[in-house]
């Protein structure tokens, strides 16, 4: 295993895809982000395929995987933690086998997609936020729990085209156990924090939307938050030259959270009647943006959440989350995933595949969906790619069915 020199790498450890990771930093394991450090420290060599927990050749494992899929009446392609190329291969495998397809982050992704389908939204890009945002409202999240370098890469930058970065106003509205330290400005100015538990955000955000729309609100408090505080916040958003309302759907983990997201995006719509504002959905992991896009353009529908009990075989892909596994009791499981996967019990078939951005090249959509970035193999290995393994399984299935 060698580290590829003389190049900068886009890091797929989160949806930011920070593209300033040097080969020297990877070699020395020097990162400002714990997620990147953990990703590039992974050891993915010295692993061979397995069938029923026993070492096997690649050909034997492919035959076993094809046999399990051939016998299944309702297979499921799940996990889907991969890049654009891997997603294309999985969609093709699902079509070939009549399988349903989902993603490890399907439930949180659907919170956003339901709003986009039902109402539409006005959202921005990381570049626009970097160059224009003067007020950034973080709703129910600190972002850095998911995208560690958000403030470093987007907010507290050295220069911007249309605003003074150090003068940005950062406001946190609600959330649980937030890390607000990154919201402190370079000159030491503390962010404003309006505290409320995540479970109370539906009421609080609904009142904020009403105030932005100049609707009468007679209550003096909502979920413990003074309405006067929310009135001040509404005035701040209206006065902003480019307000940005940020959320992470994973952090809105309560029933019908899509209604809170809809209130956020409709607040943006209301602000844009007289000023300028945009929404920004952050987070992103395990290639969820890439997989959802690929699934949508190839199938015409978005990724859905699985009903595990209705499937009798699962193809599990966990390239970016080696510890992630299907629910206990799921059988049989065919793992086409991370060489460093962690199993509580041996799957029916395990075929280690190259991880894009670590063992092989690849391509990912950034979390804002505006660009794709190439992933360069940091530590190239001879592991097969997911695309190659899926092609072998499909060829075996075609031979079996011929």
KEGU-895640 format. One record per residue: x, y, z of N, C-alpha, C in turn; residue number from 1. Coordinates in steps of 0.05 Angstrom, whole numbers. Example, Ala and Ser with C-alpha at 12.3 -4.5 7.8 and 13.67 -1.06 7.14 Angstrom:
BEGIN
- nc1, nc2, nc3, cac1, cac2, cac3, cc1, cc2, cc3, num
- 264, -114, 156, 246, -90, 156, 264, -66, 156, 1
- 257, -45, 142, 273, -21, 143, 258, 1, 157, 2
***
This chain:
BEGIN
- nc1, nc2, nc3, cac1, cac2, cac3, cc1, cc2, cc3, num
- 17, -24, 0, 0, 0, 0, 18, 25, 0, 1
- 14, 43, -19, 29, 68, -20, 10, 91, -20, 2
- 19, 113, -9, 3, 138, -10, 9, 153, -35, 3
- -13, 161, -50, -9, 175, -74, 1, 203, -69, 4
- 24, 210, -82, 37, 235, -76, 30, 256, -96, 5
- 38, 281, -90, 37, 304, -109, 8, 309, -118, 6
- -11, 306, -100, -39, 312, -107, -54, 321, -83, 7
- -75, 336, -87, -94, 343, -66, -118, 324, -68, 8
- -129, 318, -45, -151, 298, -44, -176, 311, -33, 9
- -199, 304, -45, -225, 311, -34, -232, 289, -14, 10
- -238, 297, 11, -243, 278, 32, -273, 271, 33, 11
- -280, 245, 30, -309, 237, 30, -319, 230, 58, 12
- -305, 238, 79, -314, 230, 106, -339, 244, 114, 13
- -346, 266, 101, -372, 279, 106, -380, 293, 80, 14
- -403, 306, 80, -414, 318, 56, -400, 343, 47, 15
- -382, 354, 63, -367, 378, 54, -348, 372, 32, 16
- -337, 348, 31, -317, 340, 11, -294, 360, 10, 17
- -283, 366, 33, -260, 385, 34, -239, 376, 14, 18
- -231, 393, -4, -213, 385, -26, -185, 397, -23, 19
- -177, 402, 2, -151, 413, 8, -134, 394, 24, 20
- -139, 368, 22, -125, 348, 38, -100, 339, 22, 21
- -76, 345, 32, -52, 339, 18, -43, 310, 23, 22
- -27, 300, 4, -16, 273, 8, 2, 273, 33, 23
- 16, 295, 38, 33, 297, 61, 17, 295, 87, 24
- -6, 309, 88, -23, 308, 112, -33, 279, 117, 25
- -40, 265, 95, -49, 238, 98, -26, 220, 108, 26
- -2, 224, 97, 21, 208, 106, 27, 213, 135, 27
- 26, 238, 144, 33, 245, 171, 9, 243, 190, 28
- -15, 238, 179, -40, 237, 195, -44, 263, 211, 29
- -41, 285, 197, -45, 312, 209, -69, 325, 196, 30
- -91, 326, 212, -116, 337, 202, -128, 355, 223, 31
- -144, 375, 214, -159, 392, 232, -187, 380, 237, 32
- -192, 357, 225, -219, 344, 227, -216, 315, 236, 33
- -230, 308, 257, -229, 281, 267, -240, 261, 248, 34
- -260, 269, 233, -272, 250, 214, -252, 243, 192, 35
- -237, 263, 182, -217, 257, 162, -195, 240, 173, 36
- -186, 246, 198, -165, 230, 210, -174, 200, 213, 37
- -198, 196, 221, -208, 168, 224, -210, 155, 196, 38
- -219, 169, 176, -222, 158, 150, -195, 149, 138, 39
- -176, 167, 139, -150, 161, 126, -133, 143, 143, 40
- -141, 138, 168, -126, 119, 184, -135, 90, 180, 41
- -156, 86, 165, -167, 59, 161, -147, 41, 147, 42
- -146, 16, 156, -129, -4, 143, -147, -23, 128, 43
- -143, -25, 102, -161, -40, 84, -147, -62, 69, 44
- -124, -70, 78, -109, -91, 64, -110, -117, 79, 45
- -102, -138, 66, -99, -164, 79, -125, -178, 85, 46
- -147, -171, 71, -173, -183, 76, -182, -198, 51, 47
- -193, -221, 54, -203, -237, 32, -233, -242, 34, 48
- -246, -250, 12, -274, -256, 14, -280, -279, 33, 49
- -305, -281, 41, -314, -302, 59, -342, -312, 50, 50
- -346, -338, 54, -373, -350, 51, -379, -364, 77, 51
- -401, -356, 90, -409, -367, 116, -386, -366, 136, 52
- -371, -344, 136, -350, -339, 155, -324, -353, 149, 53
- -322, -367, 127, -298, -382, 120, -285, -369, 96, 54
- -258, -368, 95, -244, -356, 72, -252, -369, 46, 55
- -254, -352, 25, -262, -362, -1, -249, -346, -22, 56
- -248, -356, -46, -238, -341, -69, -260, -321, -77, 57
- -252, -301, -93, -271, -282, -103, -292, -296, -120, 58
- -284, -315, -137, -303, -330, -154, -323, -345, -137, 59
- -314, -358, -116, -332, -373, -98, -351, -355, -84, 60
- -342, -332, -75, -360, -313, -62, -380, -302, -81, 61
- -372, -296, -105, -391, -286, -126, -412, -307, -131, 62
- -404, -332, -134, -424, -353, -139, -444, -355, -116, 63
- -434, -353, -91, -451, -355, -68, -471, -332, -66, 64
- -461, -308, -73, -478, -284, -73, -500, -287, -94, 65
- -492, -295, -118, -512, -299, -139, -532, -320, -132, 66
- -524, -341, -119, -543, -362, -112, -563, -352, -92, 67
- -554, -336, -72, -572, -325, -52, -592, -306, -65, 68
- -583, -290, -83, -601, -271, -97, -621, -286, -115, 69
- -611, -307, -128, -629, -323, -145, -652, -335, -129, 70
- -646, -344, -105, -666, -357, -88, -685, -338, -75, 71
- -677, -312, -73, -694, -293, -59, -718, -284, -75, 72
- -740, -282, -61, -765, -272, -74, -767, -242, -73, 73
- -756, -230, -52, -758, -201, -48, -732, -190, -36, 74
- -711, -189, -53, -685, -179, -42, -685, -149, -38, 75
- -666, -139, -22, -663, -111, -16, -634, -103, -19, 76
- -629, -82, -33, -602, -70, -34, -602, -47, -14, 77
- -585, -49, 6, -587, -30, 29, -559, -21, 37, 78
- -559, -2, 56, -534, 10, 64, -526, 31, 43, 79
- -518, 20, 20, -512, 37, -4, -492, 59, 2, 80
- -474, 54, 21, -454, 73, 28, -431, 72, 8, 81
- -433, 89, -13, -414, 87, -35, -414, 114, -50, 82
- -402, 115, -74, -401, 139, -90, -420, 137, -113, 83
- -417, 156, -132, -435, 157, -155, -433, 131, -172, 84
- -408, 123, -177, -404, 99, -194, -415, 74, -180, 85
- -411, 72, -154, -422, 49, -139, -452, 50, -139, 86
- -464, 74, -136, -493, 77, -136, -505, 68, -163, 87
- -492, 75, -185, -501, 66, -211, -501, 35, -212, 88
- -480, 23, -202, -478, -6, -203, -500, -19, -186, 89
- -506, -7, -163, -526, -18, -145, -554, -15, -157, 90
- -559, 7, -170, -585, 11, -184, -589, -11, -205, 91
- -567, -15, -220, -568, -36, -241, -573, -64, -229, 92
- -559, -70, -206, -563, -96, -193, -592, -98, -183, 93
- -603, -77, -172, -630, -78, -162, -650, -82, -185, 94
- -645, -69, -207, -663, -73, -230, -661, -102, -241, 95
- -636, -113, -241, -631, -140, -251, -645, -161, -234, 96
- -645, -157, -208, -655, -177, -189, -683, -171, -179, 97
- -695, -149, -187, -721, -141, -177, -721, -132, -148, 98
- -698, -123, -139, -695, -115, -111, -704, -86, -107, 99
- -714, -81, -83, -717, -53, -74, -690, -42, -67, 100
- -688, -15, -65, -662, -3, -58, -666, 19, -38, 101
- -649, 20, -18, -650, 41, 2, -622, 49, 10, 102
- -620, 68, 28, -594, 79, 37, -594, 79, 68, 103
- -570, 78, 79, -567, 79, 108, -579, 104, 120, 104
- -580, 126, 105, -591, 151, 115, -619, 157, 103, 105
- -632, 137, 93, -658, 141, 79, -678, 156, 96, 106
- -680, 150, 121, -701, 162, 138, -697, 192, 140, 107
- -672, 201, 145, -667, 229, 148, -668, 243, 120, 108
- -659, 230, 99, -661, 241, 73, -690, 246, 65, 109
- -708, 228, 72, -736, 231, 65, -749, 255, 78, 110
- -739, 263, 102, -750, 288, 114, -747, 312, 96, 111
- -724, 313, 83, -719, 335, 64, -735, 331, 38, 112
- -735, 306, 28, -747, 301, 2, -777, 305, 2, 113
- -790, 299, 25, -819, 303, 27, -826, 333, 23, 114
- -809, 350, 35, -814, 379, 32, -808, 388, 3, 115
- -787, 378, -8, -780, 386, -36, -802, 377, -55, 116
- -812, 353, -51, -834, 343, -68, -860, 358, -64, 117
- -866, 364, -39, -893, 376, -33, -894, 406, -38, 118
- -872, 420, -31, -873, 449, -32, -852, 462, -50, 119
- -830, 447, -54, -807, 459, -66, -792, 476, -45, 120
- -768, 486, -52, -754, 504, -34, -734, 521, -48, 121
- -725, 541, -34, -704, 559, -44, -679, 555, -28, 122
- -659, 541, -39, -635, 535, -25, -611, 546, -39, 123
- -589, 547, -25, -565, 560, -36, -542, 540, -36, 124
- -518, 549, -42, -494, 532, -43, -474, 542, -23, 125
- -454, 525, -17, -433, 533, 2, -418, 557, -8, 126
- -414, 559, -34, -399, 582, -46, -415, 608, -42, 127
- -441, 607, -46, -457, 631, -42, -457, 639, -13, 128
- -459, 620, 5, -458, 627, 33, -432, 640, 40, 129
- -410, 628, 30, -383, 639, 36, -381, 668, 26, 130
- -393, 674, 3, -389, 700, -10, -410, 721, -2, 131
- -433, 712, 8, -455, 731, 12, -467, 733, 40, 132
- -468, 710, 54, -484, 710, 79, -474, 729, 100, 133
- -492, 745, 111, -484, 763, 133, -498, 754, 159, 134
- -520, 739, 157, -533, 728, 180, -538, 698, 175, 135
- -528, 681, 193, -531, 652, 190, -546, 642, 215, 136
- -569, 631, 210, -586, 620, 231, -584, 590, 230, 137
- -574, 578, 251, -571, 549, 253, -595, 538, 269, 138
- -612, 522, 257, -637, 514, 269, -635, 484, 277, 139
- -634, 480, 304, -633, 453, 314, -607, 438, 310, 140
- -586, 452, 303, -561, 439, 297, -537, 457, 302, 141
- -513, 445, 306, -489, 461, 307, -473, 457, 281, 142
- -483, 440, 263, -471, 432, 238, -444, 417, 242, 143
- -427, 428, 259, -400, 416, 262, -400, 388, 273, 144
- -421, 379, 285, -423, 351, 293, -424, 333, 268, 145
- -432, 344, 246, -433, 329, 221, -412, 338, 201, 146
- -408, 364, 199, -389, 375, 180, -369, 392, 196, 147
- -348, 379, 205, -330, 391, 225, -319, 418, 216, 148
- -312, 420, 191, -298, 444, 182, -316, 465, 169, 149
- -342, 464, 175, -361, 482, 162, -353, 512, 167, 150
- -347, 519, 192, -340, 546, 197, -313, 554, 185, 151
- -295, 535, 187, -268, 540, 175, -269, 544, 145, 152
- -285, 528, 132, -285, 528, 102, -305, 547, 90, 153
- -327, 554, 106, -349, 569, 94, -353, 596, 108, 154
- -351, 597, 134, -359, 621, 149, -336, 640, 155, 155
- -318, 630, 171, -296, 648, 180, -272, 646, 160, 156
- -278, 654, 135, -258, 653, 114, -243, 680, 113, 157
- -221, 680, 99, -204, 705, 98, -217, 727, 82, 158
- -231, 720, 61, -244, 740, 44, -269, 729, 31, 159
- -287, 748, 24, -311, 740, 10, -318, 763, -10, 160
- -334, 757, -30, -339, 776, -51, -357, 798, -43, 161
- -378, 793, -27, -399, 813, -22, -405, 818, 7, 162
- -388, 808, 25, -393, 814, 53, -366, 812, 68, 163
- -366, 821, 93, -343, 819, 110, -345, 795, 127, 164
- -330, 773, 122, -334, 748, 136, -333, 751, 167, 165
- -314, 766, 177, -311, 768, 206, -335, 781, 220, 166
- -351, 796, 204, -374, 810, 215, -400, 794, 214, 167
- -399, 770, 204, -423, 754, 202, -436, 750, 230, 168
- -462, 750, 230, -477, 745, 254, -486, 716, 255, 169
- -478, 701, 275, -485, 673, 278, -505, 670, 301, 170
- -527, 656, 295, -549, 652, 314, -556, 622, 315, 171
- -558, 611, 338, -567, 584, 342, -595, 584, 353, 172
- -613, 570, 340, -641, 568, 350, -647, 539, 356, 173
- -648, 532, 382, -655, 505, 390, -634, 484, 384, 174
- -639, 460, 394, -621, 438, 390, -611, 426, 416, 175
- -599, 403, 415, -591, 389, 439, -561, 386, 439, 176
- -549, 393, 462, -520, 390, 466, -504, 401, 443, 177
- -509, 426, 437, -495, 439, 414, -467, 447, 422, 178
- -449, 445, 402, -422, 456, 404, -422, 483, 390, 179
- -425, 505, 406, -427, 531, 393, -401, 546, 392, 180
- -379, 534, 402, -353, 547, 402, -344, 555, 374, 181
- -348, 538, 353, -340, 546, 326, -355, 570, 316, 182
- -378, 577, 329, -392, 601, 320, -381, 627, 331, 183
- -361, 625, 348, -348, 650, 358, -332, 662, 335, 184
- -335, 688, 331, -322, 701, 309, -292, 703, 314, 185
- -276, 709, 293, -247, 711, 296, -239, 732, 316, 186
- -255, 753, 320, -249, 774, 340, -260, 769, 367, 187
- -271, 744, 371, -280, 736, 398, -309, 741, 404, 188
- -324, 751, 384, -353, 757, 388, -368, 731, 390, 189
- -383, 727, 412, -398, 702, 416, -423, 702, 399, 190
- -432, 678, 390, -457, 677, 375, -481, 680, 394, 191
- -504, 686, 383, -528, 687, 399, -539, 659, 400, 192
- -548, 650, 424, -559, 624, 428, -587, 626, 439, 193
- -607, 617, 424, -634, 617, 434, -641, 588, 440, 194
- -641, 581, 465, -643, 553, 474, -671, 542, 474, 195
- -674, 519, 463, -698, 503, 466, -691, 475, 457, 196
- -704, 455, 469, -699, 427, 461, -709, 422, 432, 197
- -696, 404, 419, -703, 397, 391, -732, 390, 389, 198
- -743, 377, 409, -771, 367, 407, -791, 391, 407, 199
- -782, 415, 415, -799, 438, 415, -796, 456, 391, 200
- -777, 448, 373, -773, 465, 350, -798, 467, 332, 201
- -815, 447, 329, -838, 451, 312, -855, 476, 320, 202
- -860, 479, 346, -875, 503, 354, -859, 529, 351, 203
- -834, 528, 358, -817, 552, 357, -813, 562, 329, 204
- -807, 543, 311, -803, 551, 283, -829, 560, 270, 205
- -851, 548, 277, -877, 557, 266, -883, 586, 275, 206
- -877, 593, 300, -881, 621, 309, -862, 640, 295, 207
- -837, 631, 291, -818, 648, 277, -828, 654, 248, 208
- -838, 634, 235, -849, 637, 208, -872, 657, 208, 209
- -890, 654, 228, -913, 672, 230, -903, 701, 234, 210
- -883, 705, 251, -873, 732, 256, -860, 744, 231, 211
- -845, 728, 217, -833, 738, 192, -854, 746, 172, 212
- -877, 732, 173, -899, 738, 154, -917, 760, 165, 213
- -909, 772, 188, -925, 794, 201, -952, 785, 210, 214
- -955, 760, 218, -980, 750, 229, -981, 757, 258, 215
- -1005, 762, 269, -1008, 769, 297, -1002, 744, 315, 216
- -986, 748, 335, -981, 727, 355, -986, 739, 383, 217
- -1006, 728, 396, -1014, 739, 422, -1000, 726, 446, 218
- -989, 703, 442, -975, 689, 464, -949, 705, 472, 219
- -941, 702, 496, -916, 715, 505, -893, 696, 505, 220
- -898, 670, 507, -877, 650, 505, -886, 626, 488, 221
- -868, 612, 477, -874, 587, 463, -851, 567, 469, 222
- -859, 545, 481, -840, 524, 489, -817, 536, 506, 223
- -824, 555, 522, -804, 567, 540, -787, 589, 528, 224
- -792, 595, 502, -777, 617, 489, -795, 641, 488, 225
- -785, 664, 496, -800, 689, 496, -807, 697, 467, 226
- -831, 703, 462, -839, 712, 435, -824, 737, 428, 227
- -818, 754, 447, -803, 778, 442, -776, 772, 430, 228
- -764, 750, 439, -738, 741, 428, -741, 733, 399, 229
- -763, 719, 393, -768, 711, 366, -774, 734, 348, 230
- -788, 755, 359, -793, 779, 344, -767, 793, 336, 231
- -749, 794, 355, -723, 806, 349, -708, 790, 327, 232
- -710, 763, 330, -697, 746, 310, -709, 751, 282, 233
- -736, 753, 281, -749, 758, 255, -740, 784, 243, 234
- -738, 804, 260, -728, 830, 250, -700, 829, 240, 235
- -683, 814, 253, -655, 810, 244, -654, 797, 217, 236
- -671, 776, 213, -671, 762, 188, -681, 780, 165, 237
- -701, 796, 171, -712, 815, 151, -692, 836, 143, 238
- -676, 844, 162, -656, 866, 157, -631, 856, 143, 239
- -627, 830, 143, -603, 818, 131, -602, 822, 101, 240
- -578, 825, 91, -574, 827, 62, -576, 799, 49, 241
- -567, 779, 64, -568, 751, 54, -569, 733, 78, 242
- -593, 728, 88, -597, 710, 111, -596, 681, 101, 243
- -583, 664, 117, -582, 636, 110, -592, 620, 133, 244
- -613, 604, 128, -625, 587, 149, -615, 558, 144, 245
- -601, 548, 164, -587, 523, 161, -600, 501, 179, 246
- -603, 477, 168, -612, 455, 184, -598, 429, 176, 247
- -599, 409, 193, -589, 382, 187, -612, 363, 193, 248
- -622, 350, 173, -646, 333, 177, -641, 311, 197, 249
- -616, 301, 199, -610, 280, 219, -615, 290, 247, 250
- -612, 316, 252, -615, 327, 279, -644, 332, 286, 251
- -662, 330, 267, -690, 334, 272, -703, 306, 275, 252
- -696, 292, 296, -703, 264, 298, -728, 261, 316, 253
- -751, 270, 305, -776, 267, 319, -798, 263, 297, 254
- -821, 254, 305, -842, 248, 286, -849, 273, 270, 255
- -853, 269, 244, -863, 290, 226, -844, 314, 225, 256
- -818, 308, 227, -798, 330, 227, -799, 345, 200, 257
- -809, 332, 180, -811, 346, 154, -828, 371, 155, 258
- -847, 372, 174, -863, 396, 177, -846, 419, 188, 259
- -827, 413, 205, -808, 434, 215, -791, 444, 192, 260
- -781, 426, 176, -765, 434, 152, -782, 451, 133, 261
- -807, 443, 130, -824, 459, 112, -828, 487, 124, 262
- -831, 490, 150, -833, 517, 162, -807, 533, 158, 263
- -785, 519, 159, -759, 533, 154, -759, 544, 125, 264
- -765, 526, 106, -763, 534, 78, -784, 555, 70, 265
- -808, 553, 83, -828, 573, 77, -822, 600, 91, 266
- -806, 599, 113, -796, 624, 124, -778, 638, 104, 267
- -761, 622, 91, -744, 633, 70, -761, 646, 48, 268
- -782, 632, 39, -799, 643, 19, -811, 670, 28, 269
- -820, 671, 53, -831, 696, 64, -810, 718, 64, 270
- -786, 712, 73, -765, 732, 74, -759, 743, 46, 271
- -760, 727, 26, -753, 735, -1, -774, 753, -14, 272
- -796, 758, 0, -816, 777, -11, -805, 805, -11, 273
- -788, 811, 10, -778, 839, 12, -748, 840, 16, 274
- -735, 818, 22, -706, 818, 25, -695, 794, 11, 275
- -672, 784, 21, -660, 761, 8, -651, 741, 28, 276
- -659, 716, 24, -653, 695, 43, -652, 668, 28, 277
- -638, 649, 39, -637, 623, 27, -635, 601, 49, 278
- -643, 577, 42, -640, 554, 60, -615, 539, 53, 279
- -605, 524, 72, -581, 507, 67, -583, 482, 84, 280
- -587, 460, 71, -588, 434, 85, -560, 422, 86, 281
- -551, 418, 111, -524, 408, 114, -525, 379, 124, 282
- -502, 368, 132, -499, 341, 140, -487, 325, 118, 283
- -500, 304, 109, -490, 288, 88, -468, 269, 97, 284
- -472, 243, 92, -451, 223, 98, -457, 198, 82, 285
- -437, 181, 80, -440, 156, 67, -450, 159, 38, 286
- -443, 181, 25, -450, 185, -2, -480, 188, -7, 287
- -495, 196, 14, -524, 197, 12, -534, 215, -11, 288
- -522, 239, -14, -530, 257, -35, -526, 244, -62, 289
- -503, 232, -66, -496, 219, -92, -515, 196, -98, 290
- -520, 179, -78, -536, 156, -83, -565, 164, -89, 291
- -575, 183, -74, -603, 192, -79, -606, 204, -106, 292
- -586, 221, -115, -587, 232, -142, -586, 211, -163, 293
- -567, 192, -160, -564, 171, -181, -589, 154, -182, 294
- -600, 147, -159, -625, 131, -158, -648, 146, -172, 295
- -649, 172, -167, -671, 188, -178, -669, 191, -208, 296
- -645, 197, -218, -643, 201, -247, -644, 174, -263, 297
- -638, 152, -250, -639, 126, -264, -666, 113, -261, 298
- -680, 118, -239, -706, 105, -234, -730, 123, -235, 299
- -725, 149, -233, -747, 168, -233, -760, 172, -206, 300
- -750, 159, -186, -761, 162, -158, -738, 164, -139, 301
- -744, 176, -115, -723, 179, -95, -720, 153, -79, 302
- -698, 151, -65, -693, 129, -46, -715, 129, -25, 303
- -724, 105, -18, -745, 103, 3, -733, 88, 27, 304
- -747, 90, 50, -738, 76, 74, -747, 47, 72, 305
- -731, 28, 83, -738, 0, 80, -758, -11, 100, 306
- -773, -31, 91, -788, -47, 110, -774, -74, 111, 307
- -756, -76, 131, -737, -99, 132, -752, -126, 132, 308
- -774, -127, 146, -787, -153, 149, -799, -164, 123, 309
- -801, -147, 103, -813, -156, 78, -793, -166, 58, 310
- -768, -168, 66, -746, -177, 47, -733, -202, 58, 311
- -726, -219, 39, -714, -245, 47, -685, -248, 39, 312
- -672, -227, 31, -643, -226, 26, -635, -197, 24, 313
- -612, -191, 35, -602, -163, 35, -574, -162, 24, 314
- -570, -144, 4, -543, -137, -5, -536, -112, 10, 315
- -515, -113, 27, -508, -91, 44, -481, -79, 36, 316
- -481, -52, 31, -457, -38, 23, -451, -17, 44, 317
- -426, -18, 55, -420, 0, 78, -392, 12, 75, 318
- -385, 20, 51, -357, 28, 45, -347, 50, 64, 319
- -364, 69, 71, -355, 92, 88, -361, 88, 117, 320
- -376, 67, 124, -383, 62, 152, -379, 33, 158, 321
- -354, 24, 162, -349, -5, 166, -363, -17, 190, 322
- -370, -1, 209, -384, -11, 233, -414, -14, 228, 323
- -425, -3, 207, -454, -4, 203, -462, -31, 191, 324
- -483, -42, 202, -494, -68, 193, -525, -67, 193, 325
- -538, -85, 178, -567, -86, 179, -577, -93, 207, 326
- -603, -91, 212, -614, -98, 238, -608, -127, 244, 327
- -604, -132, 270, -599, -160, 279, -621, -178, 270, 328
- -614, -202, 262, -633, -222, 253, -638, -222, 223, 329
- -628, -201, 209, -631, -200, 179, -615, -223, 167, 330
- -628, -240, 150, -615, -262, 138, -627, -268, 111, 331
- -612, -278, 91, -583, -277, 91, -573, -249, 83, 332
- -549, -243, 91, -537, -217, 85, -512, -221, 67, 333
- -512, -207, 45, -489, -207, 27, -475, -180, 30, 334
- -452, -179, 42, -438, -154, 46, -418, -149, 24, 335
- -422, -128, 9, -403, -119, -11, -392, -92, 0, 336
- -373, -93, 17, -367, -69, 32, -339, -66, 41, 337
- -337, -51, 62, -311, -42, 73, -294, -67, 81, 338
- -269, -67, 73, -251, -90, 82, -249, -91, 112, 339
- -252, -68, 125, -250, -67, 155, -277, -68, 168, 340
- -296, -81, 155, -323, -84, 166, -322, -99, 193, 341
- -340, -91, 211, -341, -103, 237, -367, -119, 239, 342
- -364, -146, 242, -387, -164, 243, -392, -175, 271, 343
- -417, -174, 280, -424, -188, 305, -428, -218, 299, 344
- -439, -223, 275, -441, -251, 265, -434, -251, 236, 345
- -422, -272, 227, -412, -273, 199, -436, -272, 179, 346
- -433, -255, 159, -454, -254, 138, -453, -279, 121, 347
- -474, -283, 105, -474, -306, 87, -451, -304, 67, 348
- -446, -280, 57, -424, -274, 39, -412, -247, 46, 349
- -386, -246, 45, -371, -221, 48, -351, -218, 26, 350
- -354, -197, 10, -334, -191, -10, -324, -163, -5, 351
- -299, -160, 4, -288, -133, 9, -284, -119, -18, 352
- -293, -94, -18, -290, -77, -42, -274, -52, -35, 353
- -263, -40, -55, -247, -15, -51, -265, 8, -43, 354
- -255, 24, -24, -270, 48, -15, -262, 72, -32, 355
- -281, 85, -45, -274, 108, -62, -262, 130, -45, 356
- -240, 141, -55, -225, 162, -41, -204, 152, -23, 357
- -204, 126, -18, -184, 113, -1, -168, 93, -17, 358
- -182, 72, -26, -169, 50, -41, -170, 54, -71, 359
- -190, 70, -81, -194, 73, -110, -204, 101, -115, 360
- -204, 109, -140, -216, 134, -148, -246, 132, -148, 361
- -259, 156, -148, -288, 156, -148, -299, 184, -154, 362
- -324, 188, -147, -337, 214, -152, -360, 217, -133, 363
- -362, 241, -121, -384, 246, -102, -397, 273, -107, 364
- -422, 275, -101, -436, 301, -100, -431, 313, -72, 365
- -425, 339, -72, -423, 353, -46, -451, 356, -34, 366
- -452, 361, -8, -478, 360, 6, -497, 381, -5, 367
- -487, 404, -15, -505, 424, -26, -515, 417, -54, 368
- -505, 395, -65, -515, 385, -91, -507, 400, -115, 369
- -489, 420, -112, -483, 438, -134, -460, 429, -151, 370
- -442, 413, -140, -419, 404, -155, -413, 374, -148, 371
- -400, 361, -167, -388, 335, -161, -358, 339, -160, 372
- -345, 324, -143, -316, 326, -140, -304, 298, -144, 373
- -281, 297, -158, -268, 271, -161, -255, 262, -135, 374
- -256, 237, -130, -243, 225, -107, -218, 210, -117, 375
- -195, 218, -106, -170, 205, -115, -162, 185, -94, 376
- -154, 161, -102, -145, 140, -84, -121, 150, -68, 377
- -124, 152, -41, -103, 161, -24, -83, 138, -19, 378
- -93, 114, -17, -76, 90, -12, -84, 68, -31, 379
- -77, 70, -56, -87, 51, -76, -81, 22, -68, 380
- -101, 4, -72, -98, -24, -67, -108, -39, -92, 381
- -105, -66, -91, -115, -82, -113, -143, -94, -108, 382
- -156, -83, -88, -184, -92, -83, -202, -85, -107, 383
- -221, -103, -113, -239, -96, -135, -258, -73, -126, 384
- -267, -58, -145, -287, -37, -139, -315, -50, -137, 385
- -333, -35, -125, -360, -44, -123, -372, -49, -150, 386
- -366, -32, -169, -376, -35, -196, -367, -61, -208, 387
- -342, -68, -204, -331, -93, -215, -344, -117, -202, 388
- -348, -117, -176, -360, -140, -162, -389, -143, -171, 389
- -403, -121, -173, -431, -123, -182, -433, -135, -210, 390
- -414, -127, -227, -414, -137, -254, -409, -167, -254, 391
- -391, -177, -236, -386, -206, -234, -411, -221, -225, 392
- -425, -209, -205, -450, -222, -195, -471, -223, -217, 393
- -473, -201, -232, -493, -200, -253, -486, -221, -275, 394
- -461, -223, -281, -452, -243, -301, -459, -271, -292, 395
- -454, -276, -266, -461, -303, -254, -491, -308, -255, 396
- -507, -288, -249, -536, -291, -250, -545, -296, -279, 397
- -533, -282, -297, -541, -287, -326, -534, -315, -334, 398
- -511, -325, -325, -503, -352, -332, -521, -372, -319, 399
- -529, -367, -294, -547, -386, -280, -574, -387, -293, 400
- -583, -363, -303, -610, -362, -314, -612, -368, -344, 401
- -588, -371, -356, -587, -376, -385, -598, -404, -392, 402
***
